[in-house]
Structures are given as structure tokens and as C-alpha cells.
Amino acid sequence: MRDLEKTAKVQTKFVVDGQARRLTSAQEIAIYRILQEALNNIARSAQAQQASVKVSFSESEFVMWIEDDGKGFVAPERVSDLVASGHYGLMGMQERAELIGARLAIRSAPNAGTTIEVLLPLS
């Protein structure tokens, strides 16, 4: 996030809700790579002024939201449409989420920013 502030001049905010705890190494790596791709997308394409990352820990789930106030895009209705519409990075994020049993949701609209949500059930 510091790199995003320095290179893309985007103001960032990071919030942790709940008692942070370690996930499995596979989960941590996947979450990190999803966040890394989302931040790269913000820097390269979003034309955002602000971005935030919020993570929430509960007994039963880990949730991460990555939001920006950028130009947004028309989000595909189905995951399979991501590649057809040229969103290879988003497709990679989806695949990483699936590998750890998480659900990834993409909400975006032209001129309305983008929100990426990752919901990982915890046992």
C-alpha cells in the first residue's frame, strides 16, 4: 500500500477488524497475491484518488475488502466471462480464491469505483 501511495499517488487506508490471527501458509499466500493483484490494478488502471483495504476476522470467517474510488468498469456477470472480457488479473484472483476455498466477488460500475471481496470460511 505504501508503494501505491508513492508511485500512483493514491491515498490508502488499512483497517483490521476482530482479532487478527494466522491463516494456513497456502491461505496467506493466496490472500497476499489477491491483494497484490488488486493493488496493481488500482495503480495501473483505476485512476483512483483513494483506496482502502479492510480485513475482518471472526471465529468462522476471514473477509477482505479492497475498494477504490476509480473509474470502475462493467463487471462480468459470470467468472467465465473474465477472460473473454480481457480481465486476466481478475481471473487469476478468482482462481487463487477457489484454490483455498474462498469466494471472490467483484463489484464495479463505470465511474463508481471497484470493490473486491474475498470471503474465506474458517474451520
C-alpha positions, -999 to 999 in steps of 0.1 A, spaced: 0 0 0 29 23 7 41 17 -29 7 26 -42 8 59 -23 43 67 -36 41 56 -72 4 62 -81 -3 90 -56 -33 72 -42 -43 78 -6 -46 45 12 -62 32 44 -58 -2 61 -82 -15 88 -83 -47 107 -115 -57 125 -116 -85 150 -87 -105 165 -60 -110 138 -47 -145 136 -25 -166 113 -41 -185 84 -25 -215 68 5 -207 47 -15 -215 15 -43 -192 26 -19 -164 35 0 -166 2 -33 -167 -19 -47 -137 1 -14 -118 -4 -14 -125 -41 -50 -115 -45 -43 -82 -26 -12 -76 -46 -30 -80 -79 -59 -58 -68 -34 -30 -58 -16 -34 -91 -49 -30 -109 -56 2 -89 -22 16 -98 -23 7 -135 -60 12 -144 -83 26 -118 -73 63 -119 -82 63 -83 -76 90 -57 -83 67 -27 -81 30 -19 -88 11 12 -82 -25 24 -103 -38 53 -98 -73 68 -121 -88 93 -115 -119 114 -143 -138 132 -144 -173 146 -160 -186 114 -145 -165 86 -119 -141 72 -131 -114 49 -111 -89 29 -125 -59 10 -103 -39 -14 -121 -7 -25 -111 22 -47 -129 54 -60 -115 50 -95 -131 49 -129 -146 14 -125 -157 -9 -153 -186 -32 -162 -180 -63 -141 -188 -95 -159 -218 -115 -147 -200 -148 -147 -165 -157 -137 -161 -174 -171 -166 -141 -187 -135 -126 -171 -111 -139 -197 -134 -131 -226 -136 -95 -214 -98 -93 -210 -96 -93 -172 -68 -119 -168 -57 -105 -135 -92 -107 -120 -94 -143 -134 -62 -151 -116 -76 -137 -84 -107 -158 -88 -86 -190 -93 -65 -182 -62 -96 -178 -41 -110 -210 -53 -78 -229 -45 -82 -220 -8 -120 -225 -7 -127 -188 -7 -154 -168 -26 -143 -138 -46 -169 -111 -55 -163 -82 -79 -185 -51 -78 -178 -23 -101 -195 1 -125 -182 28 -148 -174 60 -128 -183 42 -95 -150 25 -84 -144 -11 -77 -148 -34 -47 -132 -68 -45 -144 -90 -16 -128 -122 -5 -147 -144 19 -128 -174 34 -147 -197 57 -125 -208 87 -128 -242 104 
